Amino acid sequence: MTDLDVQTLRDAYDNQIRPEIPDPVPAGVTVERDGPLVRIIGLDAGGFLTYRDLGGLTGAALDELIARQVQFFRERGMSVEWKLNEHDEPADLADRLRAAGFVPEDRETVVVGPVAPLAAALPVVPEGVRLREVTSLEDLKRIAAMEEEVWQQDRSHLVTGLAKEIDADPNSITVVVAEVDGVVVSAGWVRYLANTGFATLWGGSTLPQWRRKGIYRALVNYRARLAEQRGRTLMQVDCSEDSRPILERLGLVAVTTTTPYVYTP
């Protein structure tokens, strides 16, 4: 890939995906604007702040915008994630977030690439592993239980969040599990972003004993085929350092990084 290709893919990501607002908005989810920021409440365990850009805000005006978010979520006793991308401006935004009480979590890499090659590669599913599309509350609870075993954290918010999205529009998201003898060993979902050429991949957590067997790659290929069937031409993933090499070998390109900055009252 050339620098121009990377820039073109990053522009597509900025212009088509950001700000990351669910469409349609599920029942019980609130979307509010505060200047260039979009606040999303009710989809996850806490709030989420997203934007295309900050409209050139700097200095005191930017600090005031950040302070309003802190006050908003502090009054509600709710944590909030500010999704900061590496190329966001101004350059001192991370410093200003930390000064306001936001704490950075693990950085991920944003990768983007064409769907067609991923969809053309037939998923090689390991022997004994079954991929299955799911929608039921029972299956979503099984996914959360698997994720809790992987991360040793409460993942119950996945159940309510995914259920809300499926109820709002079952054609906007597909959840896929990888099962062995009826046990969920990995899971991922794909969102088909309305009025864009993009599908985005999420999840991908796998039980330790089932890693390095090709399950993650099989889930990627499977979801790429679903995306192609729905006319999507580009795929985007926020990926960890573990999954990045796999996705790059499949043709996705790193266009920026993203770091969750979390404020907890």
Salt bridges, closest charged atoms under 4 A:
ASP14 OD1 - ARG18 NH1 3.03
ASP14 OD2 - HIS87 NE2 3.00
GLU20 OE2 - LYS83 NZ 2.61
GLU32 OE1 - ARG39 NH2 3.22
ASP34 OD2 - ARG39 NH1 3.48
ASP34 OD1 - ARG68 NH2 2.80
ASP44 OD1 - HIS157 NE2 3.33
ASP53 OD2 - ARG52 NH1 3.92
ASP63 OD2 - ARG96 NH1 2.75
GLU75 OE1 - ARG76 NH1 3.79
ASP88 OD1 - ARG18 NH2 2.95
ASP92 OD2 - ARG96 NE 2.97
ASP95 OD1 - ARG98 NH2 2.46
ASP139 OD1 - ARG132 NH2 3.12
ASP139 OD1 - ARG142 NH1 2.69
GLU147 OE1 - ARG155 NE 3.10
GLU165 OE2 - ARG191 NH2 2.64
GLU179 OE1 - ARG130 NH1 3.78
GLU179 OE2 - ARG132 NH2 2.89
GLU179 OE2 - ARG142 NH1 3.03
ASP238 OD2 - LYS83 NZ 2.74
GLU248 OE2 - ARG244 NE 2.91
